[in-house]
């Protein structure tokens, strides 16, 4: 179920859903696999203001997972985000922030794969950006990002708090009405608490895109990267 309302420059978009499911291996393990039926209830709302010069929006949501046979895996997740953009004559400024409070049952499937127990995770993400139109055909963009992830009461579980910072420089050139050239230089730094490990990665991407039709595009890219990993003694 979703609704929407607007007044002048403001808009409000709430939505909610309830799903049922069956999982034949809720812990993703090959030993003593457990199955369960359950339900997921979600609620989300987005409030924003849109003008000719820019947009700002706040969105938040809550989701609750309930299992019939393994109640210790029940969990409730939530998030709160802010996105904004402001357009000047040639410059465009943007800012995206997100705070997530969820369970490792939800977040670790795509990262560490550790989904055996229900532990809480907090993730903070901040990403400012700036782009500038050099001409009608060329534009330059600069971006930065910061991610901080922390876990609660993980004990002997191999999960460690970590931070990631990064930056990028991107250039786009419109070769014609259908073709454009893209070049992007990126840098990322990773650091994990408790391990004394940090890594630095530099990557360069160049390529282009060609619009075959209004619905189809051809994209070709070439990547070049290098990374350095350092382990510092703890204590």
KEMI-15498 format. One line per field, with one value per residue (C-alpha): residue number from 1; chain; y, z negated, x negated. Coordinates in nm, 2 decimals. Last residue first. Example, Ala and Ser with C-alpha at 12.3 -4.5 7.8 and 13.67 -1.06 7.14 Angstrom:
BEGIN
nr 2, 1
kette A, A
c2 -0.11, -0.45
c3 -0.71, -0.78
c1 -1.37, -1.23
//
This chain:
BEGIN
nr 235, 234, 233, 232, 231, 230, 229, 228, 227, 226, 225, 224, 223, 222, 221, 220, 219, 218, 217, 216, 215, 214, 213, 212, 211, 210, 209, 208, 207, 206, 205, 204, 203, 202, 201, 200, 199, 198, 197, 196, 195, 194, 193, 192, 191, 190, 189, 188, 187, 186, 185, 184, 183, 182, 181, 180, 179, 178, 177, 176, 175, 174, 173, 172, 171, 170, 169, 168, 167, 166, 165, 164, 163, 162, 161, 160, 159, 158, 157, 156, 155, 154, 153, 152, 151, 150, 149, 148, 147, 146, 145, 144, 143, 142, 141, 140, 139, 138, 137, 136, 135, 134, 133, 132, 131, 130, 129, 128, 127, 126, 125, 124, 123, 122, 121, 120, 119, 118, 117, 116, 115, 114, 113, 112, 111, 110, 109, 108, 107, 106, 105, 104, 103, 102, 101, 100, 99, 98, 97, 96, 95, 94, 93, 92, 91, 90, 89, 88, 87, 86, 85, 84, 83, 82, 81, 80, 79, 78, 77, 76, 75, 74, 73, 72, 71, 70, 69, 68, 67, 66, 65, 64, 63, 62, 61, 60, 59, 58, 57, 56, 55, 54, 53, 52, 51, 50, 49, 48, 47, 46, 45, 44, 43, 42, 41, 40, 39, 38, 37, 36, 35, 34, 33, 32, 31, 30, 29, 28, 27, 26, 25, 24, 23, 22, 21, 20, 19, 18, 17, 16, 15, 14, 13, 12, 11, 10, 9, 8, 7, 6, 5, 4, 3, 2, 1
kette A, A, A, A, A, A, A, A, A, A, A, A, A, A, A, A, A, A, A, A, A, A, A, A, A, A, A, A, A, A, A, A, A, A, A, A, A, A, A, A, A, A, A, A, A, A, A, A, A, A, A, A, A, A, A, A, A, A, A, A, A, A, A, A, A, A, A, A, A, A, A, A, A, A, A, A, A, A, A, A, A, A, A, A, A, A, A, A, A, A, A, A, A, A, A, A, A, A, A, A, A, A, A, A, A, A, A, A, A, A, A, A, A, A, A, A, A, A, A, A, A, A, A, A, A, A, A, A, A, A, A, A, A, A, A, A, A, A, A, A, A, A, A, A, A, A, A, A, A, A, A, A, A, A, A, A, A, A, A, A, A, A, A, A, A, A, A, A, A, A, A, A, A, A, A, A, A, A, A, A, A, A, A, A, A, A, A, A, A, A, A, A, A, A, A, A, A, A, A, A, A, A, A, A, A, A, A, A, A, A, A, A, A, A, A, A, A, A, A, A, A, A, A, A, A, A, A, A, A, A, A, A, A, A, A
c2 -0.28, -0.39, -0.44, -0.25, -0.45, -0.27, -0.35, -0.17, -0.16, -0.09, -0.04, 0.00, -0.03, -0.01, 0.06, 0.02, 0.11, 0.06, 0.22, 0.11, 0.28, 0.60, 0.43, 0.33, 0.57, 0.54, 0.53, 0.58, 0.45, 0.53, 0.40, 0.45, 0.30, 0.35, 0.13, 0.18, -0.09, -0.09, -0.37, -0.33, -0.61, -0.49, -0.19, -0.22, 0.05, 0.10, 0.38, 0.44, 0.64, 0.70, 0.84, 0.85, 0.91, 0.92, 0.99, 1.06, 0.96, 1.02, 1.40, 1.41, 1.39, 1.49, 1.49, 1.37, 1.40, 1.24, 1.28, 1.05, 1.03, 0.77, 0.69, 0.35, 0.27, -0.06, -0.24, -0.60, -0.92, -1.26, -1.37, -1.42, -1.14, -0.98, -0.76, -0.46, -0.40, -0.09, 0.04, 0.39, 0.50, 0.82, 0.94, 1.21, 1.34, 1.57, 1.62, 1.79, 1.86, 1.90, 1.95, 2.28, 2.40, 2.36, 2.25, 2.19, 1.90, 1.88, 1.59, 1.51, 1.15, 1.05, 0.69, 0.57, 0.20, 0.05, -0.33, -0.54, -0.91, -1.20, -1.51, -1.75, -1.50, -1.45, -1.39, -1.13, -0.87, -0.95, -1.17, -0.95, -0.68, -0.87, -1.14, -0.91, -0.71, -0.34, 0.02, 0.22, 0.59, 0.75, 1.08, 1.22, 1.56, 1.74, 2.06, 2.15, 2.42, 2.60, 2.84, 2.71, 2.39, 2.26, 1.89, 1.72, 1.37, 1.27, 0.92, 0.74, 0.36, 0.08, -0.29, -0.51, -0.87, -1.22, -1.47, -1.59, -1.68, -1.98, -2.18, -1.91, -1.64, -1.26, -0.99, -0.62, -0.33, 0.03, 0.33, 0.68, 0.94, 1.31, 1.50, 1.82, 1.94, 2.21, 2.53, 2.48, 2.36, 2.03, 1.98, 1.65, 1.40, 1.02, 0.76, 0.39, 0.09, -0.27, -0.59, -0.93, -1.26, -1.61, -1.97, -2.17, -2.42, -2.52, -2.68, -2.91, -2.87, -2.72, -2.37, -2.07, -1.99, -1.98, -2.29, -2.40, -2.04, -1.98, -1.63, -1.39, -1.02, -0.71, -0.37, 0.00, 0.33, 0.70, 0.97, 1.33, 1.62, 1.99, 2.25, 2.35, 2.09, 1.72, 1.39, 1.03, 0.69, 0.34, 0.00
c3 -2.14, -1.78, -1.52, -1.20, -0.89, -0.56, -0.23, 0.09, 0.39, 0.76, 1.04, 1.41, 1.57, 1.93, 2.02, 2.32, 2.30, 2.58, 2.52, 2.59, 2.51, 2.71, 2.97, 3.02, 2.76, 2.73, 2.41, 2.34, 2.14, 1.88, 1.53, 1.30, 0.96, 0.64, 0.33, -0.01, -0.29, -0.66, -0.92, -1.29, -1.35, -1.65, -1.45, -1.07, -0.83, -0.46, -0.23, 0.11, 0.41, 0.74, 1.09, 1.35, 1.72, 1.94, 2.31, 2.46, 2.78, 2.89, 2.93, 3.00, 2.82, 2.49, 2.25, 1.89, 1.62, 1.28, 0.97, 0.68, 0.30, 0.04, -0.33, -0.49, -0.85, -1.04, -1.34, -1.35, -1.29, -1.35, -1.62, -1.95, -2.13, -1.88, -2.15, -1.93, -1.58, -1.43, -1.07, -0.97, -0.60, -0.46, -0.10, 0.13, 0.47, 0.74, 1.09, 1.41, 1.71, 2.08, 2.38, 2.31, 2.13, 1.81, 1.62, 1.26, 1.03, 0.65, 0.41, 0.04, -0.07, -0.43, -0.55, -0.91, -0.98, -1.31, -1.35, -1.60, -1.65, -1.56, -1.51, -1.23, -0.94, -0.87, -0.49, -0.54, -0.30, -0.11, -0.37, -0.65, -0.65, -0.73, -0.97, -1.10, -1.24, -1.16, -1.25, -0.94, -0.92, -0.58, -0.44, -0.09, 0.01, 0.34, 0.50, 0.86, 1.03, 1.36, 1.30, 0.95, 0.86, 0.51, 0.42, 0.10, -0.04, -0.40, -0.54, -0.84, -0.87, -1.08, -1.14, -1.37, -1.44, -1.51, -1.49, -1.84, -1.74, -1.54, -1.44, -1.35, -1.23, -1.25, -1.05, -1.12, -0.89, -0.98, -0.75, -0.71, -0.44, -0.44, -0.11, 0.02, 0.37, 0.59, 0.78, 0.97, 0.65, 0.47, 0.10, -0.07, -0.30, -0.25, -0.46, -0.51, -0.68, -0.64, -0.79, -0.72, -0.79, -0.88, -0.79, -0.92, -0.82, -1.01, -0.87, -1.11, -0.94, -0.58, -0.71, -0.57, -0.91, -0.78, -0.57, -0.42, -0.43, -0.38, -0.34, -0.42, -0.32, -0.47, -0.31, -0.39, -0.20, -0.28, -0.02, -0.12, 0.11, 0.08, 0.36, 0.38, 0.18, 0.24, 0.12, 0.19, 0.08, 0.10, 0.00
c1 -4.90, -4.81, -5.08, -5.00, -4.89, -4.92, -4.74, -4.82, -4.59, -4.62, -4.36, -4.30, -3.96, -3.84, -3.48, -3.24, -2.88, -2.62, -2.28, -1.92, -1.58, -1.60, -1.82, -2.18, -2.29, -2.67, -2.86, -3.23, -3.52, -3.78, -3.82, -4.11, -4.14, -4.34, -4.30, -4.44, -4.43, -4.44, -4.47, -4.54, -4.29, -4.10, -3.95, -3.95, -4.07, -3.98, -4.10, -3.95, -4.07, -3.89, -3.98, -3.70, -3.69, -3.38, -3.33, -2.99, -2.80, -2.45, -2.42, -2.79, -3.12, -2.96, -3.26, -3.24, -3.51, -3.52, -3.73, -3.67, -3.72, -3.71, -3.69, -3.60, -3.57, -3.56, -3.42, -3.51, -3.31, -3.47, -3.23, -3.41, -3.22, -2.98, -2.82, -2.73, -2.87, -3.01, -3.03, -3.15, -3.14, -3.27, -3.24, -3.38, -3.29, -3.43, -3.27, -3.38, -3.16, -3.22, -2.98, -2.79, -3.10, -3.30, -2.98, -3.08, -2.99, -3.01, -2.95, -2.91, -2.87, -2.80, -2.72, -2.67, -2.61, -2.50, -2.49, -2.30, -2.36, -2.13, -2.33, -2.43, -2.42, -2.79, -2.81, -3.08, -2.94, -2.62, -2.45, -2.60, -2.33, -2.01, -2.10, -2.37, -2.07, -1.99, -2.04, -2.11, -2.20, -2.22, -2.36, -2.36, -2.48, -2.48, -2.61, -2.56, -2.77, -2.72, -2.43, -2.36, -2.18, -2.13, -2.09, -1.98, -1.95, -1.88, -1.84, -1.70, -1.70, -1.54, -1.56, -1.36, -1.47, -1.33, -1.61, -1.57, -1.21, -1.32, -1.01, -0.76, -1.00, -0.93, -1.11, -1.03, -1.10, -1.12, -1.16, -1.30, -1.32, -1.42, -1.43, -1.59, -1.57, -1.72, -1.70, -1.38, -1.21, -1.15, -1.07, -1.07, -0.91, -0.96, -0.79, -0.85, -0.67, -0.76, -0.62, -0.79, -0.63, -0.74, -0.77, -1.06, -1.33, -1.64, -1.95, -2.13, -2.47, -2.50, -2.44, -2.25, -2.09, -1.73, -1.76, -1.42, -1.28, -0.91, -0.77, -0.49, -0.48, -0.33, -0.37, -0.37, -0.40, -0.42, -0.51, -0.48, -0.55, -0.63, -0.68, -0.31, -0.13, -0.18, -0.03, -0.13, 0.00, -0.14, 0.00
//
